[in-house]
């Protein structure tokens, strides 16, 4: 239960950082956050560690927690790496996925489609994460899977922000997923790689646009 609370707090704080409500260099006080959410310090500390892992905040001994001044170049680098890693995962999944894994992938894709009519962000986000991680696992390369998961976690707050900011991003994401899934099921390695690379690149364009809109000088979030 504590992990779920921590994730909720981390998401809320991440949204405030990306919107500019919490500015670069601003301190985040544990006591203030515990009072705002009505929780103990344990889930708050877990949430702050999660944010530190994504690079949104820095935790320094005797100085506390501060919001990091993230530059567009840093975000661009993360998405560039993610596009290449996930493209390779999709390519290898097209080659190596078992029939059972393929069926699971189809089921998750169908579940994500069910979230579209009501624009159910929570349901779509959950299915989105499951789909990507099934593709990581389907590559059958443990090292590659761990790298992909680490990058996923680092860009998670930005991905969440673009679903909120860009109303049609969910529909576009679903269409891009379909292209990836169809290629994997067809065993078309080149098409799977290309479709996944395009999908992550499109996400990066939206995320960087969002960051620029909230950056006072066009380089950094405000």
Secondary structure, 3 states (H helix, E strand, C coil): CHHHHHHHHHHHHHHHHHHCCCCCCCEECHHHHHHHHCCCHHHHHHHHHHHHHHCCEEEECCCEEEECCCEHHHHHHHHHHHHHHHHHHHHHHHHHCCHHHHHHHHHHHHHHHHCCCCCCHHHHHHHHHHHHHHHHHHCCCHHHHHHHHHHHHHHHHHHHHHHHHCCCHHHHHHHHHHHHHHHHHCCCHHHHHHHHHHHHHHHHHHHHHHHHHCCCCCCECC
